[in-house]
Amino acid sequence: MENKKLYDITIVGGGIVGAATAYKIQLKFPRLKILLIEKENHLADHQTGNNSGVIHSGLYYKPGSAKAKTCVDGRHQLVKFAQEFNIKHDVCGKVVAAAEESELPFMDKIFENGVANNTEGIEKITGDQVKEIEPYVKSIAGIWVPCTGIIDYRGTTERLCELVVAKQPESKIVLGEEVLDYVHGNKTEVITSKNKYLTRYMVFCGGLQADRLARKDGVKLKEKVVGFRGDYYDLTDQAKHKVKNLIYPVPNPEFPFLGVHFTRMVNGDIECGPNAVFTFKREGYGKTDFNLKDTVDALTYSGTWKLFLNNMSFGINEYRRAFSKKLFLQTLQRLIPSLTMDDIKPGRSGVRAMLLSQNGDTRDDFRIEYKDKSIHVLNAPSPAATACLAIGDAICEMAEKQFNLN
């Protein structure tokens, strides 16, 4: 055991939500000793480090939901944090472009959502106005969203953790250790792949493993986490000039994802994607990655099959695009018709965790629950990275109340 040192709070998971939670609790309670444990050798190695790097505006989320509230609040906090601590970012704005007439009613609904969520500065624009912002886009109308931006989420996560230890030198960030078990008693013993630690309380920010960590702790959870891989293409150097900042399609309301979009990254690269396909390994970034436990877990769950049945045609199209550059290009050409096969090259992949309901619905709100000596972040898909500091506030408030922090 690590010198039998007693930590006040142990956070499991070194993604941006875990890091933001550690930061917010440490900020409010500087005397507390916080331990953050991440099983990978680097912070932000899963959802945080493999997303599209967008600072979301709050346009898409149901007014009044936790996603809507924390996205807008979190965005303001995140931009301020990036300015204060020199994190690479750019509030460059984005266009949501409607390619055809049938998309206009849902575009209007998104706009109304944005207004209800206090997404500042948004305006409806014509196809010609879209062209002024993004000259290569062909559309009939759009929404201009000036408060959307891009940021280095890995860099943000690392900075948050540095600040935790700077504030309280007895706090600690542990990398390369997987939490295997924990035994609650007067104090909780946390058993990792390399060490044992003592702690008073625990906060689980396990992302793709959130449901398993919760069940191990006796949380009665009906839903399961199901992973969806998203593949990206990059624009080649000859085509980068065709995208200035961020270009999004009007999402199909019947499909649970936002659709393939164009994103300028903080390093100047342009990514196109992601698609969304069921993955046979929760942390599998390759097209053919497979894990027996993850596959059995997902395919013996009724919610997975209901999702498949409810989205059969979309799912088949997503799979076809995952293995066909030509089909992927055709999707991109809906908004930028001049793109060619030579303009795109295969990029990276990411996996998102969705807490899938038993009826196959992926649209569940953020979910954070308390049990005995633990807090569990059960569902934190997009826009969790944008909202991380606001989510950290919510967890800090819950911890203060449930753990009687002072």
Summary of the structure (lengths in Angstrom):
residues: 406
radius of gyration: 21.2
end to end distance: 26.7
largest distance: 66.5
contacts: 1433
relative contact order: 0.19
helix: 36%
strand: 26%
